[in-house]
């Protein structure tokens, strides 16, 4: 989600088609990971017992993305009625976030705080499922069906997402913000090949509002292709001949980003309590039987 877009991106915008009605079928898949956030007493308990951490590995914001304007902190994750809430809020005063990258000291001025989860570094690949580590610190699952059921918070400039990160590969299962539109993307970048990405936008027909109910976003990742589904209906398939993926277990990430063109005055809530929340019901991973 967080790499800058390049001229190599091919942008598509579609409406439903006959092929898009093809349903996602689970009979060939075995559930190997589930977190429905029902078993934790509170966030402290979740931090202690779950596979998740509440901030990125290196920095409290994604410093390589110039448009992101949030600081991730555990206090912006809450549990309510068996759902995980990742909430973005405007900061009372801008935060000077200083960091060093490539030996250069620099600073970002951040205007929001928000919520994030990704797999802890201790979440190791499972050789019994065919997952193998290909670099130090590798974690997660190699190939499979990855799925989230969630509700978007809405608000101009919010950018909730569910995505996979594996070496030079990034698979964005969904990115959103518009109450009626979502996108997905694949990024690939290596030292021997040029950066490539392929983005796709889907706009719901009729009056469907993604902030008013839960929806299911899924991706099937194999060596041959990446296929996207929304509410178990096929959206598109990107073959590996177009954009390759890195054959290694991938980190799983969900976050509620905020862009630097956000307008909190158009966010939900009372004027002095503006916030936007990505509500997650569950995250699942399946492997082929």
N, C-alpha and C positions, 0 to 999 in steps of 0.2 A: 504493500500500500504506500510505502513511504519513500520510494525512490522518485526522483524528479522525472517527469515525463520527457521523452525525447522525440525527435522527428520521426522515429521508427514506428510510433504508435499508429495502429490502424483502428479507427473509431467506427463503431457500428451502433445504430439505434434501431430497435425493432419493435414491432407489435406482434401479438400472438399469431401463430400459424398452426397449421395442422400438425406439423412436426413438434411444435412446442407443447402440444397436449400429451406427448408420450410420457407416461408416468415413470417415476423412479420405483423400481421393484427391489425388495429386500431379500427375496428368497435365496439369492446366491451369496448373501453377506452374513457374517457372524460378528456380533457386537463384542468388541474387545476393550472398549473404554467408555465409561459413562460418568458424568458428574451432573446431577440434577439439583445440587445445592440444597438438598432437603435434610442432610444429616448433620449440618454444622450448627452449633449453638449460637455462634456469632462470628464476626470477622476474625477475631483473635484465634478462635478454634479452627476456622478455615485456614488461617495462615499456618497453624501448627500441623494440621492433619491432611490438608489437601495437597494435590500436586502443583498448585498454583502459587506464583508470587505476584505482587501488586505493583511492581515497577520494572521497567526494562533493565537489562543486564548492566549496561554501562552508564547511561545518563538518565536523568529524570524527565527528559523530553527527547524527542528524536531530532538530534541536532543537524542531521543531514538534510532535513526537509525545511526549506525556507518559509513555507506557508503555515507550518504548524505553530500554534501559539499557546500550548498548554503545558503545565507541570503536573506530572503524575504522582499521586500520593495515595497511600492506603486509606486515608480518611474518606476518600471519595468512592470507596466500595462499601456497600451495605447489603445485608440480607433481609428480605421481607417476604413472608408468605412462601418460602421455598424458592424464591427467585433471587438472583444476584443483580444488584443495581450498580451500574457504573455511571457516575454523575459528573457532569461538567458544570462549573460555576465560574462567573467572573470574579477575579481577585479584587479586593478592595483597593489595592495599589499594585501597579505593575511590579513584577519581580525581575531583578537582574540575575540571570542565570549564567554563571561563568563556567567555562570548561576549556579543555585543551584537546585539540584534535590534529593529528599529523604534526605534532610538535609545535602547534601554534595556539597561543592563548587567545580566546575570543569570548563573546558574550551574546546572549539572546535576551531580548526584553519580552517577557511572557505576561499575558493578560488574563489567563484562565488557569484553573486547576481542574483535574479530571481523573477518571478511573481507568485502570488497565489490569489485565491478567495475562500471564504467559506461563509456560511450564517451567518449574524450577530446574536449575542445572542438575539436580540429583535425579531427575526423571530420566532414566536411562533407556536406550533402545532395548527391545525385547528380541533376542536372537531366535526364540521359538516362533516368532511371527515373521521371521525373515528380515527383521530390522537389524542393520549393522551400522556401527559408528564409523564415519569417514573422516572426522577431524575432532580435535580435542573439544570437549564441551558439547558434543552433539547430543540431541535428546529427541524424544517424540517417536513418530511412526513414519515408516517408509511405505508409501503407496496406501491406498485404502479409500474408504468413503468417510468424509469428514462432514459433520453436520452441526448446526446450531439452530435452536428455536428461540426467537427473541422478539422484542417489540422496540421500535425506534422511538426516541424521545422528541425528535423534531426540533426546529429552530434554525434560522438562517446561519450558516457557517459551521454548524456541528457536522462531524464526519465520523459516525460510528462505523466499525469495521470488524470483520472476522477473517483472519488470514493465516497463511502458513509461510514459514521462512526456513529455507534450507540452502546454505551456501549461496551460490549465485542465483538461486531460484526463489521467487516470491509468488505465491498463488493467493490472490485476493478473492475470497469466496463471496464476500459482498462488501461494498462500501455504500454509504447512503447519507442522507441529510434531507433531501427533498421528500415530503410525505408520500409522494406517488412514484418516485423513481429510485432505482438502485443501479449499481454498476458492479462489474467484476473485471479483473485484470490478471495477466500473467506478465511478470518481469523476468528477464534472464540477462545476466551480465557475467562475463568471465574475462580472464586476462588474455585469452586467445581468440575471443569472438567479440563482435560489436554488441553494444547494448540493444536489446530488443524488448518490445512490449506489445501487447494486444489487448485493447480495452473494449468493453461492451456495455451499453446502457439499455436498461429495460424500463419502460414506462407502463405502469398499470393502466388497463382500460377502465372506463367508468369512473366511479367516485371512490375507489379503494384508497384508504388512508393508512399508511404503514404505522402511524403513531396510535392507531385506535385498536390494534389487536396484534396477536403474535403471528409470526410467519417463520417458515422453515427454509433455511438456506443450506444447500448441500453442494459438495463437489466430489466427483470420483476421479482420483488421481492414479494412473497406471503408467507403465513405461511407455505405452503407446500414445496416450492422450490425456487431456484434462477435460472433464465434462461437468457443466454447471446445471443446477436445478434450483427452482424456486417453488416452494410449496409442492415439492415432489413432481414438478413438471419440468421437462427438459428445456433449457434455454439455448445452449450452444456447446460444441465440442471443438477443442483446439488440439489438432494432432501434433505429436512431437516433431514431425517433419517441418512444422511451421515455427514452433518455439520449443526447444528442448527443456527438460527439467533435470535437476540434479538428483541423482539416484542415492539419496541418503535420508535418514529420518529427519522429520521437519518439526520445528517448534510450532506450537499452536498459540495464537494470540487473539484476544478480543479487547477492543479499546474504544473509548469515546473521545476521538480527537476533536479539536477546535481549530479552525483556520483563522488567519489574520484578517480575513474579510468578514468575520462573524459580526452579527448585529444582535446583541442580547435583548434589545428592546422588542424583538420579534420572537423571543423564546417563550416557552410556557411558564406560567406562574405569575404571582403578583409582581408589580414593578420592582420592589425592593428584594425579591426572592427569586429572580430569574434563574432557571437551571434547566438542563436537558439530560435525560437519563436513558441509557441503553439498558433494558431489562432482559436478562437472560434466564430462560427456563431450564435449558440443558445444553450440554455439548457432548457429542457422541463421536466415536470412531469405530468403523467396521472394517474387517478384513474379508477378502474372498474366502469362501469355505474351501 
